[in-house]
Structure formats: structure tokens, C-alpha cells
């Protein structure tokens, strides 16, 4: 999918366009992980008040069959 940045082209945010960011020109992945870890409510709708995520790992090794994976964040919904 890739990383996109909102480029505002007018006075209103509705006029903005999403531009794909070159992977070598920006490195916000670690910041995004931290923001998501610190603000898990972003994952839920407004009416899901009280839902949160209990984070149990970050950049850990997880095995899927015979393949090792390195998920950014591992957590489960805690309500």
C-alpha cells in the first residue's frame, strides 16, 4: 500500500490530495508506531467508548508456520 502524505492544495482540507511518499525520503514508521501505541482509541469508532488495546509486543518475532514475521505492534482489544 505505501505511505501517503496529505498535500493541501487550497483553503479547505477537502481540496487536499494524498501523495505517495518515496520510502527513502521519509521515515515516520517508528513515530507512527509510537503514536498508535499511545493513542489506541484511533482504532475504534466514536461510539465504541471504553474500548482500548492492550499492547503485548512491539517489533517482536512471530512465527506463521515456518516463516518468521516481525509485526510492528501486537495487541488485543480490551473492553
C-alpha positions as CSV (number, residue, x, y, z in Angstrom):
1,X,0.0,0.0,0.0
2,X,2.6,2.6,0.9
3,X,2.8,5.7,2.9
4,X,0.9,8.8,1.9
5,X,1.0,12.5,2.9
6,X,-1.8,14.9,2.7
7,X,-0.9,17.9,0.5
8,X,-3.3,20.8,0.9
9,X,-3.9,22.5,-2.5
10,X,-6.5,25.1,-1.4
11,X,-8.0,26.9,1.6
12,X,-10.1,23.9,2.7
13,X,-8.8,20.5,3.8
14,X,-11.3,19.0,1.3
15,X,-9.2,20.4,-1.5
16,X,-6.2,18.3,-0.4
17,X,-4.8,15.4,-2.2
18,X,-2.9,12.3,-0.9
19,X,0.5,12.0,-2.5
20,X,2.6,8.8,-2.2
21,X,5.8,9.4,-0.3
22,X,9.0,7.9,-1.5
23,X,10.1,5.4,1.0
24,X,13.7,6.7,1.0
25,X,12.6,10.3,1.6
26,X,10.8,10.0,4.9
27,X,11.0,7.6,7.9
28,X,7.9,8.1,10.0
29,X,7.2,4.4,10.7
30,X,8.7,4.4,14.2
31,X,6.8,7.6,15.0
32,X,3.6,6.2,13.7
33,X,4.0,3.0,15.8
34,X,4.5,5.2,18.9
35,X,1.5,7.4,18.1
36,X,-0.7,4.3,17.6
37,X,0.7,2.7,20.7
38,X,0.0,5.9,22.7
39,X,-3.5,6.5,21.1
40,X,-5.2,3.1,20.6
41,X,-8.6,4.8,20.6
42,X,-7.8,5.8,16.9
43,X,-8.6,2.2,16.0
44,X,-12.2,2.4,17.2
45,X,-15.4,4.4,16.2
46,X,-16.5,7.2,18.4
47,X,-19.4,5.1,19.7
48,X,-17.0,2.4,20.9
49,X,-16.3,4.4,24.1
50,X,-14.3,2.4,26.6
51,X,-12.6,0.1,24.0
52,X,-8.8,0.1,24.1
53,X,-6.0,-2.1,23.1
54,X,-3.7,-4.0,25.5
55,X,-0.3,-3.9,23.7
56,X,1.7,-7.0,24.4
57,X,4.6,-6.6,22.0
58,X,6.4,-4.3,19.5
59,X,8.8,-5.4,16.8
60,X,8.9,-8.9,18.2
61,X,9.3,-12.2,16.3
62,X,6.2,-14.1,15.5
63,X,6.1,-17.4,13.6
64,X,3.5,-18.0,11.0
65,X,4.0,-21.7,10.0
66,X,7.7,-21.9,9.1
67,X,8.1,-18.2,8.4
68,X,9.3,-15.7,10.9
69,X,7.5,-12.3,10.8
70,X,8.2,-9.1,12.6
71,X,4.9,-7.3,13.3
72,X,5.1,-3.6,14.3
73,X,2.6,-3.9,17.2
74,X,0.8,-6.9,18.7
75,X,-2.2,-6.3,21.0
76,X,-5.7,-7.3,21.7
77,X,-8.9,-5.5,22.1
78,X,-9.6,-4.8,25.8
79,X,-13.1,-3.7,26.7
